Amino acid sequence: MGVCFSSSGADDRPVSTQRRRLTLSQSDAVVHQDVNEHRGLVRQVTRRNLIDLFPASSRRFSLIGKPADTNQKGFDNKRIEALGGITNIDNRVGYACKKGLKPESPNQDDFFVIGIDELGMLGVFDGHGPFGHDVSSFCHDALPGLLIEDEEFYTDPAAAFTRAFRDTHLLCEQASAKGKFDCSLSGTTATVVMTRDATIYCAWVGDSRAVIATTNADGEVVAEDLSRDHKPEREEEKTRIRARGGQVRKLEGDIPYRVFLKGKLYPGLAMSRSLGDSIGVSAGVTYEPEIKIRKIDRARDRFVVLCSDGVWEFISSQAAVDILNRYSVGEVQRAAEALAQEAWKRWIQEEGNVVDDITVIVAWLGEESKERRGKEGFERFLSQMAIRVAVK
């Protein structure tokens, strides 16, 4: 999460020390709206079966987060929808998506996992603002379909990523204009990783970081950031924001730098790129993704991990890799849960009774000996999850 705003210049109160990381002050622009009438409206958007956009295959699947449930308790798992043959789910992928300790807000994180033969696609979305859960849900439905259907998806993935992010943002604004939700002061991060033909593609806006664990010349497993957090204080980001009429400031008692309209105390966005955030766009925030392309070395690269900033707030990239590297490929689901648990523990230690939503996706890349694979696979876990979801 990352929004702090006020519609009146008279309200310049320091941000509460307990809320300064989540930064959710209320705006006069939305305080009188009925939040409940917006909540869940995005569920009316038709979700296409993403795996049907690929050629027929006996090995294809997708996992996608379902719309946020306001009745969930802290650390509850997000409900999922599994498509494709459950028995074909790759046991080299694990995930966790946990609601934080924010009684007034549902889980605003969302994610997807898509696999088809040798192609894999992972996405993490971290919503912010009053309707951030609706925006993240909408965008994580729309973006992968737009990407897959792009005519240059196979020939020029970077161009396809750029268009998919742009079109997702434009669709988000259209949905907002039609009353599906309000994205004027709400938005989402988006980090998407695709593996194909021994190449990894990473496209992102915001601060949901992607990291690859690789082995260096000394045999140590080290973290290599695939993405760079889009923070307003980054010089190139600050330059763009100022050129487009925005300001980058840190309020008294606050922790992060934020984006404001010149002379105003809103939108107060703690990131410089996102999807949605219509007012932020007028202050220099952009939906254009950064893109990194890297060859995969199966002998050295072990796994890739994507997390929302509920993990990265108190855990470094290297610390996350160290936690995950304790587990083998057959234990990848346990690894994802362990990282989520550690993130939760550190929030409690640092902030007491406030915890951000936490999302982790881990995908194994490297070769693995049979001795390290373990007895528990992701297929068994997911089969159990599917039964529980079906019962609900």
C-alpha atoms as one frame of an Amber mdcrd trajectory, in Angstrom:
protein
   0.000   0.000   0.000   1.152   3.561  -0.427  -1.327   6.438  -0.418  -1.688
   9.446   1.860  -3.938  12.272   0.798  -6.095  15.199   1.818  -8.208  17.423
  -0.365  -7.724  20.488   1.802  -4.542  22.438   2.299  -5.675  23.180   5.855
  -5.174  19.586   6.950  -1.412  19.190   7.271  -1.325  16.893  10.268   1.655
  14.563  10.710   0.956  10.993   9.738   0.314   8.669  12.682   3.482   6.813
  13.640   1.540   3.544  13.671   0.092   4.156  10.209   3.015   5.908   8.563
   4.059   2.852   6.548   0.562   1.952   5.342  -0.331   5.675   5.011  -4.077
   5.565   4.643  -5.463   8.936   5.684  -9.015   9.650   4.536  -9.765  12.105
   1.747 -12.723  14.476   1.850 -13.283  13.565  -1.795 -14.407  10.052  -0.891
 -15.383  10.182   2.772 -19.100  10.577   2.005 -19.241   7.835  -0.613 -20.681
   4.481   0.308 -17.692   2.186   0.091 -19.939  -0.864   0.112 -21.593   0.116
  -3.156 -18.190  -0.035  -4.859 -16.994  -3.172  -3.121 -17.397  -6.177  -5.351
 -18.681  -4.292  -8.408 -15.583  -5.356 -10.276 -16.845  -8.927  -9.957 -19.282
  -8.055 -12.736 -16.337  -7.872 -15.159 -16.259 -11.112 -17.152 -13.131 -13.179
 -16.534 -11.878 -15.037 -19.549 -10.335 -18.456 -19.175  -6.745 -17.374 -19.747
  -5.385 -20.811 -20.471  -7.805 -21.140 -23.397  -5.889 -18.322 -25.105  -2.987
 -20.745 -25.559  -2.831 -23.720 -27.952  -4.291 -26.948 -26.587  -1.896 -28.812
 -24.311  -2.073 -31.538 -21.724   0.072 -29.413 -19.418  -1.553 -26.051 -18.841
  -2.973 -24.436 -15.727  -3.673 -21.131 -14.047  -4.194 -19.917 -10.509  -5.781
 -16.538  -9.931  -6.849 -14.699  -6.807 -10.581 -14.227  -6.315 -12.147 -10.852
  -5.354 -11.365  -9.725  -1.817 -13.544 -10.947   1.037 -14.114  -8.218   3.624
 -14.831 -10.829   6.309 -11.357 -12.350   6.292  -9.193 -12.221   9.401  -5.534
 -11.301   9.599  -3.201 -13.826   7.916  -6.137 -15.583   6.216  -5.301 -16.994
   2.784  -6.812 -15.316  -0.245  -9.359 -17.483  -2.014  -8.176 -18.805  -5.363
  -9.630 -20.052  -8.616  -7.754 -22.946 -10.238  -8.196 -23.606 -13.957  -6.863
 -26.510 -15.989  -6.075 -30.000 -14.815  -5.195 -29.960 -11.130  -2.954 -32.982
 -11.652  -0.917 -30.969 -14.156  -0.072 -28.086 -11.808   3.695 -27.628 -11.761
   5.160 -28.637  -8.408   7.937 -26.078  -8.872   5.683 -23.123  -7.965   4.517
 -22.023  -4.521   2.519 -19.031  -3.329   1.011 -17.270  -0.331  -1.384 -14.309
  -0.293  -2.289 -13.219   3.246  -4.615 -10.509   4.506  -2.828  -8.052   6.761
  -3.909  -6.579  10.084  -6.027  -3.701   8.766  -9.567  -4.077  10.149 -11.006
  -1.357   7.902  -9.617  -2.811   4.672  -9.924  -6.110   2.772  -6.892  -7.843
   1.280  -5.789  -5.462  -1.470  -3.158  -7.830  -2.895  -3.825 -10.058  -5.892
  -1.795 -12.484  -7.975  -1.853 -14.975 -10.819   0.179 -17.989 -11.933  -0.133
 -19.293 -15.504   1.709 -22.240 -17.040   1.574 -23.778 -20.495   4.218 -26.303
 -21.505   7.562 -24.460 -21.144   6.048 -20.985 -20.693   5.389 -19.614 -17.231
   3.850 -16.305 -16.182   3.607 -14.889 -12.655   2.029 -11.637 -11.492   1.720
  -9.723  -8.207  -0.561  -6.702  -7.728  -0.652  -4.592  -4.554  -3.617  -2.217
  -4.397  -3.685   1.073  -2.503  -6.280   3.707  -1.716  -9.962   3.347  -0.765
 -10.751   1.044  -3.707  -7.319  -0.479  -4.199  -8.690  -4.000  -3.806 -11.080
  -3.433  -6.718  -8.351  -1.926  -8.893  -5.863  -4.735  -8.202  -8.556  -7.356
  -8.853  -9.550  -5.690 -12.132  -5.970  -5.270 -13.335  -4.841  -8.790 -12.473
  -7.792 -10.068 -14.515  -7.176  -7.779 -17.485  -3.406  -7.565 -17.905  -2.437
 -11.199 -18.621  -5.185 -11.575 -21.215  -4.136  -8.373 -22.981  -0.533  -9.553
 -22.951  -1.250 -13.033 -24.281  -3.500 -11.724 -27.054  -1.009  -9.084 -28.228
   0.086  -9.796 -31.800   3.751  -9.412 -30.792   3.545 -11.568 -27.660   5.840
 -14.186 -29.214   7.962 -11.982 -31.504   8.547  -8.862 -29.370   7.555  -9.509
 -25.743   8.896  -6.155 -24.504   6.608  -4.219 -26.849   3.710  -6.492 -25.895
   4.332  -5.844 -22.190   4.370  -2.077 -22.728   1.051  -2.130 -24.590  -0.555
  -4.508 -22.086   0.303  -2.222 -19.158  -0.934   0.838 -21.059  -4.183  -0.806
 -22.134  -4.822  -2.202 -18.647  -4.507   1.310 -17.230  -6.847   2.729 -19.880
  -9.406  -0.026 -19.247  -9.136   0.714 -15.527  -9.963   4.372 -16.165 -12.890
   3.362 -18.392 -14.228   1.024 -15.703 -13.902   3.845 -13.183 -15.816   6.211
 -15.469 -18.604   3.621 -15.736 -18.910   3.353 -11.954 -17.295  -0.062 -11.479
 -14.975   1.527  -8.913 -13.178   4.833  -8.361  -9.516   4.919  -9.401  -8.989
   8.662  -8.997  -7.146   8.093  -5.707  -6.774   4.311  -5.886  -4.434   2.150
  -7.904  -2.153  -0.866  -7.868   1.385  -1.995  -8.441   1.922  -4.635 -11.110
   4.929  -6.918 -11.473   4.795  -9.639 -14.121   7.513 -12.212 -14.772   7.471
 -14.511 -17.796   9.862 -17.395 -18.437  10.162 -18.700 -21.994  12.909 -20.201
 -24.163  15.475 -20.040 -21.322  14.778 -16.303 -20.981  13.145 -14.384 -18.166
  11.162 -11.216 -18.856  10.213  -8.885 -16.007   7.907  -5.868 -16.435   6.747
  -3.762 -13.520   5.271  -0.567 -12.135   5.480   0.159  -8.425   7.365  -1.595
  -5.658   6.277  -5.248  -5.802   9.811  -6.518  -6.281  10.992  -9.511  -8.314
  14.255 -11.204  -7.316  16.200 -14.091  -8.812  18.362 -16.360  -6.659  21.567
 -17.335  -8.423  24.843 -19.021  -7.493  28.006 -16.916  -7.645  31.583 -18.003
  -8.392  32.109 -18.904  -4.724  29.108 -21.232  -4.711  26.981 -18.856  -2.612
  23.310 -18.373  -3.420  22.855 -14.627  -3.807  19.945 -12.310  -4.584  19.807
 -10.409  -7.860  17.021  -7.864  -8.178  15.101  -8.195 -11.435  13.066  -5.071
 -10.693  13.902  -1.735  -9.061  11.300  -0.232  -6.760   9.629   2.789  -8.331
  10.175   5.300  -5.542   9.569   9.037  -6.101  13.016   9.959  -4.750  14.811
   8.082  -7.546  16.402  10.874  -9.574  14.963   9.882 -12.954  11.504   9.440
 -11.431  11.674  12.767  -9.606  12.722  14.533 -12.817   9.702  13.194 -14.711
   7.291  14.032 -11.893   8.514  17.619 -11.651   8.410  18.056 -15.435   4.740
  17.030 -15.428   3.646  19.378 -12.669   4.072  17.209  -9.594   6.132  17.494
  -6.423   8.094  14.957  -4.381   7.991  15.626  -0.635   8.258  13.913   2.726
   5.673  15.060   5.280   6.565  15.673   8.906   6.560  12.402  10.843   6.234
  10.335   7.662   8.709   7.736   6.366   8.488   7.565   2.543   8.751  10.317
  -0.029   5.460  10.930  -1.817   4.054  12.401  -5.016   1.781  15.431  -4.698
   0.176  17.840  -7.102   2.045  21.128  -6.904   0.774  23.136  -3.936  -1.633
  20.356  -2.837  -1.623  17.631  -0.201  -2.852  14.876  -2.494  -2.583  12.250
  -3.906   0.403  11.490  -1.619   1.407   8.367  -3.534   4.502   6.609  -2.149
   5.470   5.224  -5.568   6.185   6.871  -8.890   4.552   4.336 -11.249   1.291
   2.424 -10.958  -1.904   1.388 -12.722  -4.968   3.508 -11.961  -4.322   6.579
  -9.779  -5.870   9.025 -12.261  -5.005  12.069 -10.163  -1.489  10.745  -9.701
  -1.064  10.604 -13.484  -1.691  14.354 -13.632   1.147  14.738 -11.082   3.661
  12.747 -13.140   2.936   9.185 -12.014   3.094   6.874 -15.049   1.728   3.468
 -16.020   4.643   2.774 -18.400   6.545  -0.276 -17.117  10.250  -0.802 -16.810
  11.308  -4.037 -18.480  14.283  -6.302 -17.842  15.248  -9.268 -20.028  17.749
 -11.854 -18.797  18.923 -15.264 -19.930  18.321 -18.120 -17.492  21.349 -20.206
 -16.518  19.817 -23.466 -15.309  23.103 -24.511 -13.712  23.324 -21.363 -11.563
  19.860 -19.810 -11.276  17.764 -21.492  -8.595  14.436 -19.677  -8.286  12.618
 -16.403  -8.840  10.477 -14.764  -6.162   7.862 -12.002  -6.518   6.478 -10.268
  -3.434   4.342  -7.298  -2.522   5.947  -4.727  -0.236   4.312  -6.436   2.713
   7.390  -8.659   2.465   9.999  -6.113   1.359   9.181  -3.527   4.047  11.304
  -5.363   6.626  13.052  -8.131   4.645  15.885  -7.497   2.193  16.194  -9.320
  -1.115  19.119 -11.360   0.212  17.322 -12.228   3.458  14.319 -13.478   1.462
  16.567 -15.633  -0.728  18.273 -17.048   2.376  14.903 -18.047   3.867  13.650
 -19.659   0.648  16.927 -21.438  -0.070  16.475 -23.598   3.031  13.845 -25.546
   1.091  14.110 -27.866  -1.905  12.014 -27.749  -5.062   9.521 -30.268  -3.676
   9.022 -27.978  -0.681   8.447 -24.796  -2.652   4.980 -24.268  -1.161   6.388
 -24.586   2.348   9.073 -22.078   1.356   6.514 -19.501   0.222   4.527 -19.929
   3.434   7.696 -19.604   5.527   8.628 -16.291   3.904   5.103 -14.953   4.426
   5.220 -16.025   8.082   8.577 -14.310   8.604   7.289 -11.106   7.002   4.251
 -11.162   9.300   6.454 -11.674  12.361   8.664  -8.719  11.466   5.680  -6.406
  10.975   4.448  -7.319  14.462   7.914  -6.705  15.908   8.267  -3.315  14.209
   4.716  -1.943  14.106   2.770  -3.811  16.794  -0.820  -4.171  15.640  -0.447
  -3.074  11.999   0.543  -5.480   9.193   0.370  -4.883   5.449  -1.077  -7.514
   3.103   1.569 -10.087   2.173   1.965 -11.900  -1.155   4.731 -14.314  -2.161
   5.184 -16.305  -5.382   8.200 -18.601  -5.755   9.026 -20.403  -9.009  11.882
 -22.881  -9.265  14.227 -22.347 -12.214  17.294 -24.488 -11.626  18.148 -28.133
 -11.796  17.538 -30.131  -8.632  18.820 -33.492  -7.473  16.328 -36.182  -6.511
  17.781 -36.236  -2.999  16.661 -32.630  -2.370  13.210 -32.804  -3.859  11.491
 -33.886  -0.671   8.285 -35.843  -0.267   5.722 -33.040  -0.365   4.950 -31.494
  -3.751   2.851 -28.551  -4.798   0.408 -30.833  -6.629  -0.667 -32.486  -3.391
  -1.021 -29.133  -1.644  -3.047 -27.645  -4.494  -5.314 -30.682  -4.682  -6.115
 -30.152  -1.015  -6.628 -26.427  -1.614  -8.958 -27.163  -4.531 -11.086 -29.387
  -2.332 -11.350 -26.657   0.317 -12.195 -24.022  -2.287 -14.857 -26.301  -3.809
 -16.407 -26.873  -0.388 -16.637 -23.106   0.172
